[in-house]
Amino acid sequence: MLDEERIRLMTRMAAYEEHEGKKDIAISGYFRGDYISFQLLKSAIYATVGFALAVAMYVLYNIETFLEDFYKMDILEFLKGILSKYCLVLAIYLVISYFVYAYRYHKAKRHVKQYNQLLRALMQMINIGRKGRK
């Protein structure tokens, strides 16, 4: 005879494994510091590429003014201004990324813990079912 409670539990677990479980299990395989550090490194690379694209688009949009003022401007001051803006953007982006990825790690760990509790409950149901058949 089929145990409806066990079937519901297995269906719920299979749905979790199929959707968000893949990500959660992969995330929980890391130590917290390693996961966040890796994600911050990726975020820094993305922020750098994004900032470089934004500066390039700005220069290309204002190419006429930029070329007229190029020989008049102090290149070192121009680069210092861009570098300071880059550092500010990078710092803000990394702080936001830290909190986002720390939250994701915490949430994934909580979900995997709940999943493990469901596994233990399923194992108990299976063991009780085996004892009842003997």
Rosetta constraint file for C-alpha pairs under 8 A:
AtomPair CA 2 CA 7 HARMONIC 7.88 0.50
AtomPair CA 3 CA 7 HARMONIC 6.39 0.50
AtomPair CA 4 CA 8 HARMONIC 6.18 0.50
AtomPair CA 5 CA 9 HARMONIC 6.20 0.50
AtomPair CA 6 CA 10 HARMONIC 6.10 0.50
AtomPair CA 6 CA 122 HARMONIC 6.75 0.50
AtomPair CA 6 CA 125 HARMONIC 6.97 0.50
AtomPair CA 7 CA 11 HARMONIC 6.06 0.50
AtomPair CA 8 CA 12 HARMONIC 6.13 0.50
AtomPair CA 9 CA 13 HARMONIC 6.18 0.50
AtomPair CA 9 CA 118 HARMONIC 7.48 0.50
AtomPair CA 9 CA 122 HARMONIC 7.26 0.50
AtomPair CA 10 CA 14 HARMONIC 6.04 0.50
AtomPair CA 10 CA 122 HARMONIC 7.65 0.50
AtomPair CA 11 CA 15 HARMONIC 6.17 0.50
AtomPair CA 12 CA 16 HARMONIC 6.35 0.50
AtomPair CA 13 CA 17 HARMONIC 6.17 0.50
AtomPair CA 13 CA 115 HARMONIC 7.15 0.50
AtomPair CA 13 CA 118 HARMONIC 7.52 0.50
AtomPair CA 14 CA 18 HARMONIC 6.08 0.50
AtomPair CA 15 CA 19 HARMONIC 6.33 0.50
AtomPair CA 16 CA 20 HARMONIC 5.91 0.50
AtomPair CA 16 CA 21 HARMONIC 5.12 0.50
AtomPair CA 17 CA 21 HARMONIC 4.22 0.50
AtomPair CA 17 CA 22 HARMONIC 5.96 0.50
AtomPair CA 18 CA 22 HARMONIC 6.73 0.50
AtomPair CA 20 CA 24 HARMONIC 6.21 0.50
AtomPair CA 21 CA 25 HARMONIC 5.82 0.50
AtomPair CA 21 CA 112 HARMONIC 7.67 0.50
AtomPair CA 22 CA 26 HARMONIC 6.24 0.50
AtomPair CA 23 CA 27 HARMONIC 6.09 0.50
AtomPair CA 23 CA 108 HARMONIC 7.82 0.50
AtomPair CA 24 CA 28 HARMONIC 6.04 0.50
AtomPair CA 24 CA 108 HARMONIC 4.56 0.50
AtomPair CA 24 CA 109 HARMONIC 7.10 0.50
AtomPair CA 24 CA 111 HARMONIC 7.06 0.50
AtomPair CA 24 CA 112 HARMONIC 6.58 0.50
AtomPair CA 25 CA 29 HARMONIC 6.37 0.50
AtomPair CA 25 CA 108 HARMONIC 7.29 0.50
AtomPair CA 25 CA 112 HARMONIC 6.54 0.50
AtomPair CA 26 CA 30 HARMONIC 7.55 0.50
AtomPair CA 27 CA 35 HARMONIC 7.24 0.50
AtomPair CA 27 CA 105 HARMONIC 6.52 0.50
AtomPair CA 27 CA 108 HARMONIC 6.59 0.50
AtomPair CA 27 CA 109 HARMONIC 7.87 0.50
AtomPair CA 28 CA 105 HARMONIC 7.10 0.50
AtomPair CA 28 CA 108 HARMONIC 6.35 0.50
AtomPair CA 28 CA 109 HARMONIC 5.67 0.50
AtomPair CA 28 CA 112 HARMONIC 7.37 0.50
AtomPair CA 30 CA 34 HARMONIC 6.24 0.50
AtomPair CA 30 CA 35 HARMONIC 5.59 0.50
AtomPair CA 31 CA 35 HARMONIC 6.12 0.50
AtomPair CA 32 CA 36 HARMONIC 6.19 0.50
AtomPair CA 32 CA 102 HARMONIC 7.76 0.50
AtomPair CA 32 CA 105 HARMONIC 6.92 0.50
AtomPair CA 33 CA 37 HARMONIC 5.89 0.50
AtomPair CA 34 CA 38 HARMONIC 6.06 0.50
AtomPair CA 35 CA 39 HARMONIC 6.21 0.50
AtomPair CA 35 CA 105 HARMONIC 7.73 0.50
AtomPair CA 36 CA 40 HARMONIC 6.02 0.50
AtomPair CA 36 CA 98 HARMONIC 6.73 0.50
AtomPair CA 36 CA 101 HARMONIC 6.03 0.50
AtomPair CA 36 CA 102 HARMONIC 6.49 0.50
AtomPair CA 37 CA 41 HARMONIC 6.16 0.50
AtomPair CA 38 CA 42 HARMONIC 6.36 0.50
AtomPair CA 39 CA 43 HARMONIC 6.07 0.50
AtomPair CA 39 CA 97 HARMONIC 7.85 0.50
AtomPair CA 39 CA 101 HARMONIC 7.10 0.50
AtomPair CA 40 CA 44 HARMONIC 6.05 0.50
AtomPair CA 40 CA 94 HARMONIC 6.38 0.50
AtomPair CA 40 CA 97 HARMONIC 6.55 0.50
AtomPair CA 40 CA 98 HARMONIC 6.67 0.50
AtomPair CA 41 CA 45 HARMONIC 6.38 0.50
AtomPair CA 42 CA 46 HARMONIC 6.23 0.50
AtomPair CA 43 CA 47 HARMONIC 5.98 0.50
AtomPair CA 43 CA 93 HARMONIC 7.64 0.50
AtomPair CA 43 CA 94 HARMONIC 6.80 0.50
AtomPair CA 43 CA 97 HARMONIC 6.98 0.50
AtomPair CA 44 CA 48 HARMONIC 6.07 0.50
AtomPair CA 44 CA 90 HARMONIC 6.72 0.50
AtomPair CA 44 CA 93 HARMONIC 7.86 0.50
AtomPair CA 44 CA 94 HARMONIC 6.81 0.50
AtomPair CA 45 CA 49 HARMONIC 6.26 0.50
AtomPair CA 46 CA 50 HARMONIC 6.01 0.50
AtomPair CA 47 CA 51 HARMONIC 5.93 0.50
AtomPair CA 47 CA 89 HARMONIC 7.79 0.50
AtomPair CA 47 CA 90 HARMONIC 6.27 0.50
AtomPair CA 47 CA 93 HARMONIC 7.14 0.50
AtomPair CA 48 CA 52 HARMONIC 6.07 0.50
AtomPair CA 48 CA 86 HARMONIC 7.84 0.50
AtomPair CA 48 CA 90 HARMONIC 7.42 0.50
AtomPair CA 49 CA 53 HARMONIC 6.16 0.50
AtomPair CA 50 CA 54 HARMONIC 6.14 0.50
AtomPair CA 51 CA 55 HARMONIC 6.16 0.50
AtomPair CA 51 CA 86 HARMONIC 6.88 0.50
AtomPair CA 51 CA 89 HARMONIC 8.00 0.50
AtomPair CA 52 CA 56 HARMONIC 6.09 0.50
AtomPair CA 53 CA 57 HARMONIC 6.03 0.50
AtomPair CA 54 CA 58 HARMONIC 6.12 0.50
AtomPair CA 55 CA 59 HARMONIC 6.12 0.50
AtomPair CA 56 CA 60 HARMONIC 6.05 0.50
AtomPair CA 57 CA 61 HARMONIC 5.94 0.50
AtomPair CA 58 CA 62 HARMONIC 6.21 0.50
AtomPair CA 59 CA 63 HARMONIC 5.47 0.50
AtomPair CA 59 CA 66 HARMONIC 6.78 0.50
AtomPair CA 62 CA 66 HARMONIC 5.97 0.50
AtomPair CA 63 CA 67 HARMONIC 5.94 0.50
AtomPair CA 64 CA 68 HARMONIC 6.24 0.50
AtomPair CA 65 CA 69 HARMONIC 6.16 0.50
AtomPair CA 66 CA 70 HARMONIC 5.71 0.50
AtomPair CA 67 CA 71 HARMONIC 7.75 0.50
AtomPair CA 68 CA 72 HARMONIC 7.96 0.50
AtomPair CA 69 CA 73 HARMONIC 5.93 0.50
AtomPair CA 70 CA 75 HARMONIC 7.92 0.50
AtomPair CA 73 CA 78 HARMONIC 7.51 0.50
AtomPair CA 74 CA 78 HARMONIC 6.26 0.50
AtomPair CA 75 CA 79 HARMONIC 6.11 0.50
AtomPair CA 76 CA 80 HARMONIC 6.11 0.50
AtomPair CA 77 CA 81 HARMONIC 6.14 0.50
AtomPair CA 78 CA 82 HARMONIC 6.36 0.50
AtomPair CA 79 CA 83 HARMONIC 5.98 0.50
AtomPair CA 80 CA 84 HARMONIC 6.04 0.50
AtomPair CA 81 CA 85 HARMONIC 6.22 0.50
AtomPair CA 82 CA 86 HARMONIC 6.05 0.50
AtomPair CA 83 CA 87 HARMONIC 6.13 0.50
AtomPair CA 84 CA 88 HARMONIC 6.24 0.50
AtomPair CA 85 CA 89 HARMONIC 6.14 0.50
AtomPair CA 86 CA 90 HARMONIC 5.94 0.50
AtomPair CA 87 CA 91 HARMONIC 5.97 0.50
AtomPair CA 88 CA 92 HARMONIC 6.24 0.50
AtomPair CA 89 CA 93 HARMONIC 6.03 0.50
AtomPair CA 90 CA 94 HARMONIC 5.99 0.50
AtomPair CA 91 CA 95 HARMONIC 6.17 0.50
AtomPair CA 92 CA 96 HARMONIC 6.27 0.50
AtomPair CA 93 CA 97 HARMONIC 6.01 0.50
AtomPair CA 94 CA 98 HARMONIC 5.95 0.50
AtomPair CA 95 CA 99 HARMONIC 6.58 0.50
AtomPair CA 96 CA 100 HARMONIC 6.25 0.50
AtomPair CA 97 CA 101 HARMONIC 6.00 0.50
AtomPair CA 98 CA 102 HARMONIC 5.95 0.50
AtomPair CA 99 CA 103 HARMONIC 6.07 0.50
AtomPair CA 100 CA 104 HARMONIC 6.25 0.50
AtomPair CA 101 CA 105 HARMONIC 6.02 0.50
AtomPair CA 102 CA 106 HARMONIC 6.17 0.50
AtomPair CA 103 CA 107 HARMONIC 6.06 0.50
AtomPair CA 104 CA 108 HARMONIC 6.02 0.50
AtomPair CA 105 CA 109 HARMONIC 6.14 0.50
AtomPair CA 106 CA 110 HARMONIC 6.23 0.50
AtomPair CA 107 CA 111 HARMONIC 6.22 0.50
AtomPair CA 108 CA 112 HARMONIC 6.11 0.50
AtomPair CA 109 CA 113 HARMONIC 6.07 0.50
AtomPair CA 110 CA 114 HARMONIC 6.31 0.50
AtomPair CA 111 CA 115 HARMONIC 6.12 0.50
AtomPair CA 112 CA 116 HARMONIC 6.10 0.50
AtomPair CA 113 CA 117 HARMONIC 6.32 0.50
AtomPair CA 114 CA 118 HARMONIC 6.34 0.50
AtomPair CA 115 CA 119 HARMONIC 6.26 0.50
AtomPair CA 116 CA 120 HARMONIC 6.26 0.50
AtomPair CA 117 CA 121 HARMONIC 6.25 0.50
AtomPair CA 118 CA 122 HARMONIC 6.09 0.50
AtomPair CA 119 CA 123 HARMONIC 6.14 0.50
AtomPair CA 120 CA 124 HARMONIC 6.23 0.50
AtomPair CA 121 CA 125 HARMONIC 6.28 0.50
AtomPair CA 122 CA 126 HARMONIC 6.18 0.50
AtomPair CA 123 CA 127 HARMONIC 6.09 0.50
AtomPair CA 124 CA 128 HARMONIC 6.05 0.50
AtomPair CA 125 CA 129 HARMONIC 6.10 0.50
AtomPair CA 126 CA 130 HARMONIC 6.23 0.50
AtomPair CA 127 CA 131 HARMONIC 6.29 0.50
AtomPair CA 128 CA 132 HARMONIC 6.24 0.50
AtomPair CA 129 CA 133 HARMONIC 6.48 0.50
AtomPair CA 130 CA 134 HARMONIC 6.72 0.50
